[in-house]
Amino acid sequence: MNIPHIKKFPYLRQDFAASIVVFLVALPLCVGVAVASGVPAELGLVTGIVGGIVTGLMRGSSLQVSGPAAGLTVLVFEAVREFGLPVLGVIVLATGVLQLAMGALKLGRYFRAISVAVVEGMLAGIGLVLIAGQLYSMAGLTAPASGPDKLVGLPAAVVKAAGSAESLASLALGVGTVFVLVLWRRLPERIRVVPAPLAAVVLAVLITLVFSLPVATVEVRGLLGSLQPPPLDAFGELAGISLLGTILAFTLIASAESLFSAAAVDRLHDGPRTQYDKELMAQGAGNTICGLLGALPMTAVIVRSAANVQAGARTKASRVMHGVWLLLFAALLPAALGLIPLPALAGILVYAGYKLIPLREIAELWREHRGEALILIVTAVSIVAVSMFEGVLIGLALAIVKTAWEASHVRLEVIDKGAGPVQAHLSGNATFLRLPKILDSLEALPQDRPVELNLSGLHHLDHACRVALENWATRHSTAGTEPVKVTPVT
């Protein structure tokens, strides 16, 4: 017996099962990212819904799952604190429009050219700030605004928490959540069918209810009541330089994180490869709608995407269905959010922040490519010490300088047989960065001997070097010797 819908959707059973797993992974993360970003919990669910249904239906990466990401938490929190929640929609909307434009101009593939050290340094910096901020939330305390203040204030926060029974109860619950996440992978496989974040949250809810712990829980406003479409006067903020800088930071970080995640997901399965420009447009469409709704920005999320692949998903239907399950939960069971303890969500994000810090990669880079390791470390420290946008710019600038320096390697070989002309052979890339070294070597040649300068081994000769070599040849030729014979670049 032939069933038409089975033929049309041959992988419906696998995709349905995977969608349930991804929904269970995404639910606590959507709520946790929203709370840590300083916005209503429901807005995290809205972004997850849009990421599943809207972005999930579009072409790009078939198995990648999008939603609110821990990697943007710090940036969103700073933006809401500086500009206010109504302007967040404008920022996300502008980010989406820029991503659509970049995808249409086929710029998505060029994000793969961003230094991996800069991206990992960016994630490490975000992870450090996220951990520092959420440690305060685990203890039921208010975190300082800046990254350095968060780190410096931790000892005083520990002392303050030690003197409060409520803070100690809150901290114990948060620490317990982290332990559950760490130890979950060591449990039998039949238990690990339940995603670790969901298990940690459910256990935290049960412990809070059974022991009547005096800890804060998620504030529930309802799905429709939480939507924050940007008012018209909020668009006037676009005239400010600081807001434009924030939009650029959102665009750069969200796009890079999504496309790097796509490359990682491609390595997990044998299905169709990611079409980077189309994936960038899919992310842009999702962020545009999230901006119109005043929700959080979205990126592709490697945790959800990996769970999707590992659960056996075969097509994009799994991510669309996970968005439907999030919508049904937000519409039918909003009161369940009010049972979730904030320290448990903080514990989940502390663990997520730790996972963002590439400790193993830093050690490997330090052994093999110390320059890349320094770029990673400087980027992370700059994000903590200054801000997200400036830290990423510093990292990119360092990567460009390092690449330019390495690309300007030049070798000067001098052959002096004691009689006849002195032969000087230049090879490699002659750029202004190595010009002082080249001129020092040439000016050290004997003034009373003819010189043959061979440039045929150069791969590149920039204008500054060309002019400087011509001037040196003219000066050397006026010393009463034969004119310098130059073999040009081939």
VEXVOBA-667059 format. One record per residue: x, y, z of N, C-alpha, C, CB in turn; residue in one letter. Coordinates in steps of 0.001 Angstrom, whole numbers, plus 500000, padded with zeros to 6 digits. Glycine has a CB too. Example, Ala and Ser with C-alpha at 12.3 -4.5 7.8 and 13.67 -1.06 7.14 Angstrom:
BEGIN
513190494310507800512300495500507800513200496700507800511308495527509046a/512850497750507080513670498940507140512900500030507870514084499402505725s/
//
This chain:
BEGIN
500852498796500000500000500000500000500879501243500000499041500012501234m/500654502139499046501447503354498943500774504494499685501668503731497480n/501523505138500555500987506289501295501642507541500733501244506158502849i/500874508455500095501464509602499395502359510454500274500380510461498826p/501955510745501521502746511681502326504068511055502774501942512137503552h/504105509684502819505369509028503149506349509201501995505150507523503458i/505845509097500766506712509306499602507206510744499534505969508948498311k/506348511676499875506717513092499788507682513469500897505470513979499856k/507528512867502073508411513143503211509007511815503699507631513874504372f/509993511300502983510515509964503318511243509911504653511447509498502234p/511681511058505160512432511073506416511633511713507544513749511813506232y/510310511680507448509464512352508425509682511790509828507995512221508030l/509821510468509958509988509862511276511295510330511926509965508325511165r/512406510322511165513692510756511711513674512242512070514814510475510708q/513081513046511187513052514493511430512159514843512614512568515232510180d/511045514111512770510157514370513900510874514071515217508870513526513784f/511549512928515285512266512562516512513365513579516820512871511148516383a/514088514010515789515158514999515990514590516335516450515964515191514694a/513431516702515932512843517996516308512483518042517789511597518278515466s/512058516917518341511730516854519774513000517066520595511065515485520138i/514091516420520197515352516568520909515833518023520852516418515624520317v/515791518609519670516262519993519522515387520945520323516276520409518037v/514070520707520337513163521539521139513532521481522618511704521088520943f/513830520267523111514164520123524530515510520775524858514194518640524919l/516423520775523902517701521464524104517507522987524039518736521007523044v/516703523428523074516555524859522813515760525579523893515890525069521479a/514760524918524491513857525595525424514594526278526581512861524600525979l/515387525560527365516067526249528478517101527266528008516741525235529376p/517740527005526854518747527949526356518095529246525881519557527315525210l/516953529149525222516244530364524779515881531238525978514963529992523983c/515365530611527001514962531355528199516184531917528915514153530453529154v/517222531095529057518419531539529764519120532688529083519370530406529912g/519249532640527770519903533728527025519101535023527159520060533348525528v/517763534911527113516927536108527238517088536751528609515455535761526994a/517032535948529651517161536490531012518536537122531210516929535382532065v/519591536455530721520942536997530862521134538256530029521973535953530461a/520343538416528971520445539606528121519670540791528677519950539291526730s/518925540570529758518174541660530361516860541956529686518991542877530364g/516275540958529012514991541148528333514020540081528831515152541076526773v/512700540243528604511734539227529028512068537857528458510328539628528609p/511837536818529264512191535454528859511494535055527563511833534465529966a/510258535534527374509489535141526190510148535600524886508080535708526278e/510940536691524942511582537169523722512631536174523215512228538535523967l/513243535424524129514142534364523694513395533274522946514870533771524883g/512184532947523430511365531958522733510927532465521369510144531596523569l/510607533768521268510207534346519982511325534180518961509843535840520142v/512557534471519378513691534329518457513879532867518069514987534883519094t/513714531958519030513809530538518706512730530100517732513722529711519965g/511511530626517899510401530299516998510696530794515588509082530912517513i/511138532050515476511460532621514160512631531865513534511797534134514282v/513646531555514350514782530815513831514399529445513317515827530679514887g/513426528817513965513000527498513520512105527549512306512294526791514624g/511050528359512368510039528336511316510469529157510098508712528861511855i/510920530380510309511250531258509171512607530900508565511251532733509615v/513660530999509383514995530676508871515075529202508500516079531025509913t/514386528356509258514414526925508973513846526569507618513667526188510024g/512891527343507118512284527056505817513150527503504649510935527721505722l/514122528368504909514913528949503825516113528076503487515379530354504200m/516670528329502315517829527564501867519091528089502526517962527620500340r/520099527261502519521387527651503090522070526434503654521217528726504176g/521849526186504938522380524998505603521197524160506047523304525372506820s/521097522942505540519871522175505726519668521691507159519872520999504803s/520728521450507914520586520866509246520969521819510368521420519629509345l/521377523030510037521774523998511053520540524628511701522673525088510437q/520578524796513017519432525322513766519794526696514322519016524349514920v/518873527651514158519122529033514581518249529415515759518882529999513426s/518723530394516517517987530895517667518845531882518434517544529742518579g/518400532313519614519228533212520431520472532478520897518431533752521650p/521616533169520843522893532508521140523581533144522328523813532553519928a/524247532295523120525013532803524259526112533749523801525618531645525055a/526608533566522575527673534409522066527299535870521896528129533881520780g/525999536164521813525565537561521670525005538133522965524520537670520579l/524982537327524023524361537758525275524979539040525811524475536663526316t/526301539081525859526987540244526418526697541490525589528500539993526490v/526741541332524274526499542478523392525066542988523520526788542097521936l/524107542072523608522701542484523754522497543192525088521753541261523646v/523068542641526152522914543260527463523463544685527462523620542422528533f/524641544887526864525232546229526798524363547167525968526650546165526208e/523807546652524854522966547487523994521683547907524698522629546746522705a/521046546955525408519808547284526134520100548285527236519161546011526729v/521227548108527924521584549032529009521869550433528468522809548506529779r/522506550524527315522894551832526781521768552527526040524071551682525864e/521007551768525232520010552398524359518568552138524780520200551919522954f/518325551141525607516967550821526022516372549701525186516089552050525935g/515414548993525767514795547846525095514077548228523798513814547174526033l/513375549374523700512706549698522436513662549809521258511950550985522580p/514923550224521499515882550402520402516489549064519980516998551378520818v/516377548030520839516926546729520478516325546232519168516675545712521597l/515021546445518987514383546026517741514982546715516527512900546302517799g/515316547991516663515943548729515558517299548121515220516103550227515919v/518080547793516255519412547219516047519305545876515329520149547047517396i/518410545017515805518269543689515211517720543793513795517353542805516072v/516771544696513586516211544904512248517295545362511273515068545937512296l/518100546343511681519178546833510816520206545738510545519864548049511452a/520477544922511567521390543790511379520864542837510317521598543041512700t/519577542530510393518977541641509408519033542199508002517557541358509774g/518756543487507859518797544117506536520221544075505965518292545584506617v/521215544361506818522611544288506361522986542868505942523562544775507468l/522529541875506691522829540490506323522158540113505005522378539533507434q/520931540579504796520259540333503512521048540954502363518822540898503533l/521517542189502576522276542876501528523593542150501249522550544341501932a/524277541722502309525552541030502114525346539690501414526257540818503460m/524264539003501756523973537749501075523660537966499605522816537044501748g/522871539012499315522530539318497922523769539698497113521502540451497865a/524723540358497758525981540745497094527006539612497101526578541979497774l/526594538440497596527452537247497633528726537470498451527824536831496215k/528546538098499612529686538338500498529796537281501592529574539715501128l/528840536356501631528838535362502701530093534515502716527639534474502574g/530578534134501528531750533254501474532991533926502042532015532816500040r/533022535271502019534218535965502484534351535956504008534206537389501985y/533272535643504706533380535540506163534277534365506555531982535380506798f/534455533417505636535353532303505918536810532758505937535162531195504883r/537053533980505432538425534490505409538811535168506722538598535468504259a/537855535342507637538175535959508919539079535023509708536884536287509721i/540115535584510289541070534782511054540357533943512111542118535687511717s/540657532645512128540062531759513122540480532193514527540476530293512863v/541713532703514665542184533165515976541331534322516483543661533592515900a/540902535211515584540057536345515989538692535832516441539894537364514819v/538111534911515679536787534377516031536846533631517364536264533436514916v/537883532794517544537996532064518804538307533008519959539078530987518701e/539095534063519687539348535070520718538078535820521086540411536053520248g/537250536100520075535970536756520319535086535887521214535255537057518986m/535002534604520887534181533701521694534745533548523102534078532332521021l/536086533509523200536697533396524529536404534622525379538208533198524407a/536500535807524773536192537038525504534741537073525951536494538257524642g/533838536666525045532424536596525410532219535611526551531568536191524197i/532894534466526448532762533456527495533206533958528850533551532235527135g/534332534680528898534841535204530172533863536209530785536217535866529967l/533374537140529943532420538141530453531119537473530877532135539221529384v/530693536474530100529445535768530421529571535035531758529081534768529295l/530669534338531947530882533620533207530904534590534383532195532818533157i/531691535675534234531807536644535332530444537233535695532783537772534951a/529649537576534695528344538177534961527364537198535578527764538731533692g/527370535949535087526395534977535563526745534420536947526281533843534569q/528005534540537363528346534143538731527601535004539748529864534248538960l/527420536281539430526629537155540298525172536676540330526708538632539810y/524634536342539141523239535896539075523038534590539824522801535732537623s/524028533712539795523926532457540539523772532708542028525150531587540285m/524376533801542506524286534138543938523141535101544227525600534750544422a/522333535414543227521222536328543439521647537769543598520454535911544632g/522822538132543056523341539494543180523292540195541831524783539484543729l/523385541512541850523406542311540631524845542493540165522727543682540859t/525108542162538910526466542245538378526801543674537978526632541307537178a/528068544111538151528497545413537639528341545475536123529958545694538035p/528412546693535589528129546874534165529291546436533274527798548325533890a/530509546826533586531640546592532681532321545265532978532653547731532788s/533034544738531968533755543486532125534795543516533231534412543129530845g/535690544524533241536688544575534328536065544656535716537602545763534128p/534965545440535839534313545558537149533719544226537595533216546629537104d/533224543446536608532685542119536956533773541249537563532083541426535712k/534951541263536960536044540417537446536587540921538783537172540362536411l/536800542229538866537368542811540089536414542647541268537689544299539876v/535109542710540987534124542662542069533784541278542571532891543309541627g/534341540226541957533986538860542375534361538549543827534661537862541464l/535565538911544306535876538616545720534879539244546691537277539107546056p/534519540519546450533546541182547319532182540499547223533422542672546952a/531835540010546022530551539325545859530532538013546652530274539050544363a/531675537321546674531761536070547446531540536345548933533138535383547228v/532164537415549423532008537780550827530551538136551133532933538960551182v/529938538885550237528546539292550441527616538089550411528123540307549377k/527880537158549488527024535978549381527169535081550604527357535192548113a/528382535015551156528620534153552314527831534598553540530097534125552644a/527454535864553579526720536370554731525223536379554563527169537729555038g/524727535777553490523287535785553230522804534366552967522947536703552032s/521806533936553726521251532593553542520604532450552166520222532284554642a/519918533503551700519276533452550389520308533328549275518415534695550169e/521408534100549401522458534029548377523114532661548363523514535111548613s/523329532080549542523941530763549601523037529696548985524268530404551043l/521739529799549228520798528848548628520788528986547110519380529061549189a/520785530246546658520798530513545220522082529987544589520651532019544949s/523223530240545250524514529808544721524602528286544679525658530381545564l/524094527636545712524118526169545753523322525582544590523553525657547094a/522179526195544294521356525706543191522077525901541852519993526429543176l/522708527057541689523436527321540449524625526401540266523899528752540417g/525397526208541337526559525306541274526107523877540994527368525360542594v/525001523490541634524459522153541384524069521963539929523256521898542272g/523521523003539317523159522944537895524395522711537037522447524242537459t/525483523414537346526730523238536588527233521804536732527815524241537071v/527178521256537932527630519883538163526804518889537355527553519539539654f/525494519112537286524640518226536491525065518264535030523153518626536628v/525334519455534497525742519589533093527081518907532831525827521067532704l/528002519030533783529332518439533611529275516918533691530298518982534668v/528493516408534636528477514968534888527484514208534010528156514715536330l/526596514907533341525532514248532591526079513298531523524636515288531942w/527182513708530872527730512888529785528298511560530288528816513660529048r/528531511440531592529094510210532149528019509218532582529983510539533328r/526761509619532484525667508737532887525367507737531780524404509553533230l/524624506675532082524277505689531049523547506339529875523408504576531648p/523693505723528726523145506300527499521630506434527547523539505455526310e/520948505486528195519478505553528234518997506773529023518901504266528855r/519819507252529967519458508460530718519799509706529915520179508492532080i/520906509623529139521343510783528372520452511081527174522749510578527906r/519408510273527003518416510604525969517799511968526274517306509508525887v/517637512261527567517146513581527984518306514579527875516566513541529459v/518136515698527154519220516682527024519641517227528386518785517839526110p/520932517423528558521472517872529843520872519200530322522974518010529739a/520745520242529471520163521500529981518748521324530504520163522553528889p/517940520515529798516566520296530259516562519548531586515755519515529204l/517408518527531699517470517766532942517893518652534107518434516590532799a/518873519528533866519358520410534924518256521365535384520582521203534439a/517493521890534446516424522834534798515300522125535542515870523521533535v/514917520950535068513840520200535730514243519836537157513493518920534930v/515475519386537342515951519058538685515958520294539586517358518448538616l/516383521424539021516411522664539803514998523079540214517082523795538998a/514032522926539304512638523263539623512125522367540748511735523120538366v/512386521074540635511909520135541654512525520419543023512221518702541235l/513836520672543045514507520959544313513974522248544934516025521062544105i/513748523250544082513220524529544584511839524360545200513159525562543456t/510982523550544532509627523354545033509612522482546291508753522725543949l/510406521413546291510394520480547428510930521138548687511218519232547106v/512036521903548551512674522493549729512272523956549941514187522391549601f/511358524473549109510885525867549210512053526846549302509968526036550437s/512990526709548390514177527556548411513812529005548095515222527040547411l/514402529954548827514099531372548586514934531938547428514354532193549865p/514654531460546207515417531922545041514470532575544041516188530743544373v/515027533478543244514227534177542233513919533237541074514964535441541722a/512748533414540489512349532623539327512064533556538150511103531750539651t/511863532959536992511631533730535771510331534519535882511591532802534540v/510388535780535487509184536618535480508411536368534199509544538124535616e/507139536035534335506314535684533179505433536871532798505445534432533480v/505467537223531515504616538319531028503609537847529984505478539428530438r/503814536658529442502976536207528340503622536544527012501585536831528426g/503389535709526009504062535872524723503725537206524062503689534732523794l/502436537510523942502044538754523267502429539974524094500535538764522994l/502350539842525410502688540976526262504173541304526264502237540706527661g/504989540377525831506441540598525835506964541172524532507152539309526125s/506173541095523475506644541614522191506875543121522287505630541293521065l/507986543564521707508386544972521799508692545540520416509613545125522718q/507682545654519513507967546255518204508559547654518383506679546321517340p/509626547979517672510274549279517891509363550441517485511591549353517107p/509171551433518356508372552613517981509107553439516939508057553481519220p/508344554271516236508941555066515157510044555993515652507871555883514465l/509880556561516853510908557485517336512226556777517656510408558213518571d/512178555442517829513421554717518103514344554704516889513113553286518534a/513773554833515688514603554833514476515442556099514370513727554691513232f/515079557125515120515894558346515129517268558123515725515188559435515896g/517408557055516537518714556745517133519744556324516101518565555653518164e/519272555978514880520201555548513844521158556659513431519436555058512637l/520843557887513796521742558998513464522977559013514353521006560325513586a/522968558256515427524092558265516367525202557308515944523608557904517762g/526439557758516070527585556945515680527686555690516550528879557765515778i/527414555837517849527551554686518752526568553575518391527334555121520208s/525337553942517986524367552921517601524798552227516313522972553541517429l/525337552981515363525809552382514120526951551403514393526263553473513137l/527834551783515326528910550863515711528367549582516315529851551534516698g/527317549700517131526696548520517727526070547628516659525637548935518751t/525420548248515674524814547476514582525884546718513800524021548403513636i/526998547381513528528096546710512819528638545536513634529230547709512515l/528734545732514951529214544654515813528242543477515770529394545154517265a/526931543754515893525925542695515806526065541949514479524496543284515949f/526180542704513382526224542100512045527458541230511884526204543185510960t/528611541768512264529861541021512115529851539748512948531051541890512512l/529484539876514219529569538734515129528497537694514801529428539198516587i/527260538136514555526186537184514242526471536453512942524835537905514152a/526958537164511936527237536531510639528403535567510742527532537592509573s/529488536013511391530664535146511521530322533893512314531823535901512198a/529593534054513420529252532894514250528369531917513482528544533342515538e/527416532442512696526520531570511937527277530792510866525401532390511295s/528159531478510136528838530826509021529945529889509503529416531870508078l/530589530230510611531554529298511183530838528076511730532379529977512287f/529656528280512305528858527151512779528453526262511614527611527644513531s/528099526881510478527712526103509295528859525219508826527268527036508156a/530079525765508840531236524964508444531437523790509397532501525833508401a/531214524025510691531362522952511674530281521887511490531306523521513101a/529043522316511228527942521360511046528170520524509789526583522101510960v/528726521134508745529005520383507517529946519212507772529604521304506460d/530812519349508761531748518275509072531076517138509854532926518827509866r/529843517367510323529153516365511134528254515442510318528334517049512190l/527998515785509053527078514961508260527550514879506813525644515532508322h/526931513983506060527311513760504658526278514315503691527507512276504395d/525348515109504197524297515658503346524768516850502531523115516057504184g/523820517623501987524175518785501163525022519787501943522911519472500639p/526002520375501255526872521365501885526172522712501989528179521509501099r/526648523546502891526064524874503113526313525789501919526641525509504390t/525287526498501525525425527579500542525526528886501349524192527609499506q/526739529398501469527011530442502455526234531734502195528486530741502478y/526107532132500957525387533379500676523893533225500989525583533794499198d/523337532072500658521926531834500962521702531690502464521429530579500235k/522668531087503168522541530969504614522588532345505271523647530069505179e/523426533227504737523499534585505275522181535320505052524660535362504627l/521558535101503904520257535723503647519174535127504550519864535551502168m/519266533836504825518299533214505738518431533808507136518501531681505788a/519673533993507598519889534626508893519371536065508878521383534597509263q/519586536761507755519113538147507633517599538241507675519621538763506344g/516932537311507005515463537315507029514949537074508449514900536239506067a/515577536131509143515166535865510522515389537044511432515901534679511061g/516553537695511316516831538851512171515950540044511825518293539246512058n/515588540177510565514673541260510180513329541099510883514473541287508648t/512797539880510880511512539631511545511652539765513060510978538229511183i/512757539262513607512982539422515051513051540896515425514278538706515483c/513683541702514570513747543136514829512377543789514811514637543804513816g/511534543401513862510184543953513790509358543568515021509483543472512514l/509668542415515602508952541963516802509611542443518086508862540450516817l/510785543064517976511500543533519157512137542412519944510577544294520044g/512450541293519267513009540130519953514538540172519921512496538825519309a/515148539103520437516604538993520453517142538705519062517048537903521424l/518402539039518812519006538649517532519250537148517500520329539410517296p/519344536608516311519575535181516181520895534913515471518423534520515430m/521436533764515765522541533208514992522291531711514882523941533518515656t/523057531066514039523063529617514079523770529189515363523760529013512811a/523253528171516014523773527748517316524320526335517188522670527819518419v/525608526174517441526262524886517215525729523814518159527771525024517385i/525339524182519395524830523180520336523547522552519793524573523815521729v/522608523401519363521351522889518814521566522159517490520360524031518617r/522459522713516671522719522106515363523337520721515512523642523005514531s/524320520603516417524939519297516648523919518302517200526128519429517616a/523056518769518104522009517888518643521069517432517530521209518609519754a/520788518306516594519915517984515471520523516876514610519655519237514622n/521810517020514299522484516014513470522592514697514215523883516500513051v/523013514757515473523216513536516255521906512801516535523904513871517567q/520792513539516513519488512902516743518947512251515479518485513924517263a/519660512366514361519259511666513139518474512489512145518463510496513496g/518479513819512269517750514662511317518295514467509909517840516146511722a/517414514487508930517840514296507543517533515493506675517183513076506962r/516521516290507038516154517461506231515865518644507154514916517154505329t/515586519785506536515287520990507318513943520915508035515307522203506418k/513158519868507787511858519730508462512031519648509975511116518483507952a/513152519077510432513344518923511881513454520280512563514601518087512173s/514175521209511960514331522512512601513045523331512517515484523282511960r/512264523137511439510982523841511347510034523341512427510349523653509947v/509978522026512598509089521453513614509516521866515020509068519922513503m/510829521989515265511267522428516606510767523838516893512813522379516724h/510684524684515844510113526015516018508632525962516339510334526843514776g/507936525004515728506504524834516012506307524408517463505869523790515052v/507143523485517953507009523042519352507276524209520319507991521866519647w/508262525054519997508510526229520843507296527163520851509762526991520353l/506663527328519699505483528188519606504338527615520439505046528350518135l/504116526332520335503037525711521106503295525817522603502874524244520708l/504549525618523008504870525729524431504628527157524924506336525312524691f/505111528159524153504961529553524574503493529965524616505735530480523634a/502675529377523725501268529763523666500417529023524693500723529510522279a/500743527761524959499878526935525796500367526788527231499741525585525187l/501688526888527457502227526653528798503128527798529268503006525343528823l/502696529034529114503584530132529516503855530155531021502984531460529093p/502907529699531822503082529739533277504208528823533738501785529351533974a/504548527820532907505630526904533297506969527629533390505734525747532296a/507099528715532642508352529477532707508566530067534097508352530599531657l/507457530414534758507562531040536074508092530120537155506236531552536486g/508209528822536854508747527870537833510266527740537748508111526508537632l/510852528247536673512283528034536443513099528977537329512638528252534947i/513998528473538180514827529342539031515901530051538197515492528516540167p/516104531312538465517130532072537757518545531528537998517065533524538176l/518875531056539219520226530502539408520513529305538503520414530089540855p/519478528525538184519678527381537293520016527860535887518424526484537266a/519306528886535415519615529448534098521013530053534089518574530511533703l/521383530708535193522724531271535287523773530161535233522876532091536581a/523507529033535878524426527906535832524597527364534420523943526808536748g/523486527286533676523557526830532287524441527755531465522153526752531669i/524314529062531689525095530020530918526546530079531374524474531392531018l/526812529821532643528210529700533089528882528544532354528289529482534635v/528172527432532255528718526283531526528872526603530041527815525052531709y/527878527308529471527971527706528060529156528647527843526661528386527599a/529382529567528789530523530468528677531839529721528726530483531502529775g/531913528713529599533127527893529681533380527178528357533012526865530828y/532312526676527728532465525968526455532917526909525338531150525294526064k/532688528211525493533124529167524474534621529431524525532378530469524635l/535272529096525635536704529365525791537484528171525238537074529630527296i/538204528348524134538887527218523472540225526901524132539108527526521986p/540204526330525320541436526078526061542391525151525304541108525482527416l/541857524092524728542713523149524003543330523813522779541914521905523583r/542524524622522056543043525290520863544125526306521217541910525979520109e/543958526990522352544983527953522769546302527229523027544531528724524039i/546245526098523694547472525342523987548141524865522694547155524132524898a/547334524372521744547900523899520482548499525052519681546828523183519654e/547803526186519641548330527344518919549633527833519543547299528476518901l/549704527823520864550912528309521526552117527445521174550712528340523041w/551875526138520988552974525248520620553375525406519160552590523808520890r/552398525660518280552670525623516850552674527000516181551660524753516181e/551805527908516597551698529224515954551492530278517043550519529257514909h/552571530707517653552439531616518791551833532957518382553797531842519442r/552081533372517150551482534623516689549965534554516704551969534959515289g/549400533426516227547949533241516240547430533164517673547560531971515464e/548181532487518535547766532387519940547718533766520591548724531468520723a/548687534613520283548696535969520848547510536778520346550005536689520498l/547160536610519067545988537317518529544731536878519277545832537051517002i/544598535577519500543438535049520227543374535650521632543500533501520306l/544495535627522328544515536107523720544252537605523782545866535783524387i/544901538380522895544715539834522901543263540191522574545674540509521888v/542660539484521613541253539736521279540358539489522488540810538847520101t/540570538364523165539742538033524334539923539060525442540087536631524860a/541178539415525742541442540381526815540866541754526462542961540492527079v/540962542145525187540434543451524764538925543512524921540815543738523309s/538241542398524626536785542365524786536410542524526249536204541054524227i/537154541863527125536873541977528556537204543375529070537667540927529342v/538338543936528628538827545201529172538143546417528567540305545306528958a/537763546338527288537205547518526611535722547274526304537996547835525293v/535466546622525181534087546273524810534147545260523679533260547544524383s/532994544731523340532931543715522300533425544252520958531510543197522161m/532876545383520520533178545903519189534650546263519063532313547122518883f/535155547027520037536553547445519973537482546239520070536867548447521093e/537117545252520885537953544061521013538077543301519709537400543151522074g/536958543148518987536993542452517699537819543246516692535563542227517162v/537658544573516685538441545402515766539936545291516059537996546867515859l/540295545270517334541710545117517704542234543775517202541896545229519246i/541448542726517393541865541409516917542034541363515409540866540365517344g/541076541958514675541174541983513213542396542780512764539897542581512598l/542649543914513420543813544724513065545109543946513284543831546022513884a/545204543236514409546396542431514677546572541323513639546318541824516078l/545470540683513259545551539614512263546028540153510915544187538928512103a/545535541346510543545945541948509266547421542311509302545096543200508952i/547872542912510417549284543291510547550175542053510493549523544066511865v/549769540990511185550562539761511190550652539174509784549956538731512160k/549508539147509086549508538600507727550379539435506795548081538528507181t/550266540770506913551080541654506064552569541460506341550690543128506291a/552912541296507596554315541105507960554856539781507415554478541152509485w/554040538723507557554484537423507068554536537380505546553567536328507586e/553626538121504898553590538126503434554707538961502825552254538643502953a/555403539730503640556444540621503111557847540039503286556366541979503798s/557969538730503408559289538112503528560089538367502251559164536586503803h/561302538830502392562173539092501255563583538621501603562165540606500875v/564284538114500622565643537595500830566592538290499877565698536055500627r/567694538768500397568733539407499585569993538550499642569026540864500082l/570377538026498510571592537205498416572653537986497650571301535832497717e/573784538182498269574887538931497660575995537961497288575421540036498622v/576413538021496020577505537170495527578665538077495120577037536271494316i/579754537981495841580944538793495568582129537849495361581227539810496740d/582582537738494100583679536840493763585041537511493890583501536317492360k/585052538746494393586309539453494578586735540254493374587377538494494924g/586274539883492225586569540618490991585297540688490172587725539942490175a/585175541714489373583976541905488582582858542506489407583529540596487983g/581672542518488840580561543166489548580071542349490747579405543401488587p/579529543046491717578853542408492857577421542101492443578885543326494140v/577026540853492615575669540454492225574763540418493456575683539067491520q/573623541103493345572634541144494437571310540604493908572458542606495000a/570831539495494505569588538860494065568512539050495138569813537344493771h/567399539686494749566250539844495649565176538826495281565679541292495579l/564628538136496279563553537173496036562506537295497145564113535717495964s/561293536881496831560203536954497808559248538079497496560755537129499205g/558788538767498546557840539877498404558459541133498991556483539557499101n/558770542084498137559397543333498579558308544370498816560436543849497531a/558013544653500095557014545652500446557649546687501363555781544996501122t/556918547763501593557438548847502421557771548387503839556436549982502475f/557131547271504292557402546790505643558844546324505805556454545657505992l/559447545824504733560826545336504803561808546267504105560917543954504194r/561345547444503728562195548381502984563445548791503764561398549619502619l/563371549103505063564604549475505788565669548381505726564280549783507249p/565251547126505863566203546013505825566849545918504446565501544681506182k/566068546068503392566607545977502028567617547086501779565471546051500985i/567248548323502137568140549453501885569417549363502706567430550757502184l/569309548907503960570521548756504784571508547797504123570157548248506199d/570985546699503594571858545704502958572472546241501674571079544422502662s/571683546944500862572201547477499598573215548596499823571053547990498737l/572941549456500788573855550567501048575173550101501662573194551578501966e/575195548858502158576435548307502703577340547718501628576118547248503730a/576840547650500378577665547121499290578812548088498971576802546873498025l/579952547569498454581098548441498137580725549537497149582249547615497569p/581127550773497431580805551908496570581672551942495317580965553206497339q/582849551281495376583777551370494252583684550171493320585188551503494761d/582633549419493420582474548240492564581143548337491822582546546924493403r/581097547840490580579815547797489862578877546780490502580036547451488373p/577605547049490420576601546188491053575569545771490013575913546913492248v/575216544482490059574112543963489248572982543569490192574568542739488367e/571864544265490082570709544004490959569675543200490193570085545337491489l/569450541958490644568536541034489964567219540964490738569174539613489832n/566143541454490129564816541466490768563901540384490217564158542824490586l/564432539500489357563566538520488690562973537500489655564343537797487613s/563566537368490844563036536410491813561933536957492697564133535921492670g/561566538201492507560512538795493336559132538393492828560640540329493359l/558264537997493773556863537732493425556048539019493424556246536721494406h/556475539959494247555732541223494362556704542341494711554603541121495437h/556545543468494044557357544658494317556408545844494385558474544875493215l/556198546374495611555238547481495709555885548798495290554689547594497146d/555051549818495175555496551101494627556592551729495493554307552064494504h/556427551643496814557410552257497707558787551637497512556971552111499167a/558827550291497386560105549618497189560702549934495823559936548116497347c/559844549993494817560340550283493474561020551650493426559192550227492456r/560362552658493991560933554012493990562227554053494805559915555031494555v/562224553379495969563413553384496824564593552701496139563112552693498155a/564334551589495432565412550904494724565946551744493574564931549558494203l/565052552436492875565501553323491799566364554453492344564300553898491043e/565967555024493463566759556104494077568114555579494554565988556737495262n/568141554367495119569427553808495560570349553572494377569212552495496327w/569778553019493281570592552768492094571172554063491545569765552065491017a/570383555135491554570877556437491073572001556950491961569732557469491024t/571849556842493280572890557301494199574169556489494047572395557224495638r/574015555169493921575200554315493802575948554584492497574799552836493883h/575198554889491433575827555105490127576586556423490057574779555067489035s/576309557358490934576997558659490890578302558640491658576101559750491447t/578696557503492179579925557449492967581145557164492106579805556396494045a/581023557348490814582162557141489933582293555731489418583400557511490631g/581300554887489675581333553497489207580398553344488017580934552512490345t/580398552150487484579467551864486394578027551927486906579762550475485773e/577077552321486039575667552348486471575209550969486930574760552847485327p/574351550948487918573789549687488413572956549050487323572936549911489688v/573236547765487054572448547035486078571302546310486803573341546027485286k/570114546612486391568929546051487053568229545071486132567955547169487478v/568049543827486645567213542843485940565810542953486524567786541364486080t/564831543368485715563515543691486275562749542445486729562688544450485247p/561633542712487436560726541652487876560099541008486650559628542206488836v/560053539679486614559477538996485461557991538815485668560156537639485226t/
//
